[in-house]
């Protein structure tokens, strides 16, 4: 009995110990949750206090270092989609991540985190650069589902500001070498209000890696994006000197579409026109149809080729090719007209010759008849008095006209048979010969067209057809084409409907002379005046910008 009682007491003690252990675990778990929530609340309170302290007394109207050192804005671009490119509007479209980095010492902080990753709500509360795209036509900042902006603040005051943009920018094109041409489409951006004495733009990753364009980002049908180059330049205007960041996207046109739609049909049309040289000259309807059809075909091809191009005032490489093909086709039609004209002229000449021979034969027959009638009583003239003999001589005289002389190099031709136009096989076998003009045309036309194609394709395929951008855009009262250099002469002008303004600005940016011309028809006089000014003024720069003349 005593042993049983001891065992029961031991079991009771073990149960009490187990319950105490479970209770202790529950207490520790509750305590850890309480302490974790407290730490989280303390962390969030610290971040909130940091942001409040950063914005306390912060004036977003003043740039960093206002009145002191220059603010440096580092930029880089990541292109997510490039294209399309419009030749008619001379513009291109692309989607980019536009990144800007600068240091604002007013936003330095110390805390448990090194980088503050914030949303777009913070952007409106601090100063940001007034960057704009100088050659942009329409730019869109994406706002779906929220504004696509990234904003981060580092402990040392460095700020990273990224936006997703769709940019529609101008791309000046010179289509002299179309469709073997290439273009350098620029993207220019800079500060709108701050001159370089306050804000300077630089490339964050250097000139080689600051603009990234992945291969899958290019969605172009008529062009190949062969690369891009970056640079920076300075632009002077009457409001100050500005830094302009420039990216050139180099595009090379694909020729496949134009070969199929224009070049091959033009070549086939010219060959078809030259087939008519092998058709008999008597087949007037067939050769006329060949000539007129090919001329109309070339006219249609030349009109359709211009639909995909702007209405430029100069001829492109494809225009020259179409013009030469049109000249070959039209020359084939003129060649048949010449063949028909000279053949008809020859037939008329033979007709007059035949008429003259017939008249001479009739006169000779009449003279023979008269002579036979006068000597009827003579002994030796018995054969001449024979009526059958007179008839034989008349028949022989007529045979001189009707029977061709096989030994003669130019036998008489039956002109009436030739004048029967449209007969593929005339009654007279002498009219089936080939014109000498057709013989030469069968050789000269193909050889000349082949030589033209050889020269044309060698010249344009070996030529460097990449056109660089020559237009930098007018600044606010500043330079027009290329800008004005210090101590040099820069010439540029644009003629508009309203008038022309010619500004001559000295190297110290003080206006030296203004010429206002009211009508575009006086442009020649303005050009002469410009040349005289360039010859007389030294260390000046000349820029021209349009102005409306009252």
TACOR-V56840 format. One record per helix or strand. SS is the DSSP state (alpha for helix, beta for strand). FROM is the first residue (numbers start at 0). TO is the last residue. Records with the same first field share a line. If there is no record, write none. Layout:
SS=FROM-TO ; FROM-TO
This chain:
alpha=1-54 ; 104-106 ; 119-124 ; 205-208 ; 214-216 ; 255-277 ; 283-304 ; 316-373 ; 386-401 ; 414-417 ; 428-431 ; 435-461 ; 519-535
beta=70-85 ; 90-102 ; 114-117 ; 130-132 ; 135-140 ; 148-153 ; 157-169 ; 181-190 ; 198-202 ; 210-212 ; 217-217 ; 222-236 ; 239-252 ; 465-466 ; 499-505 ; 510-516 ; 539-544
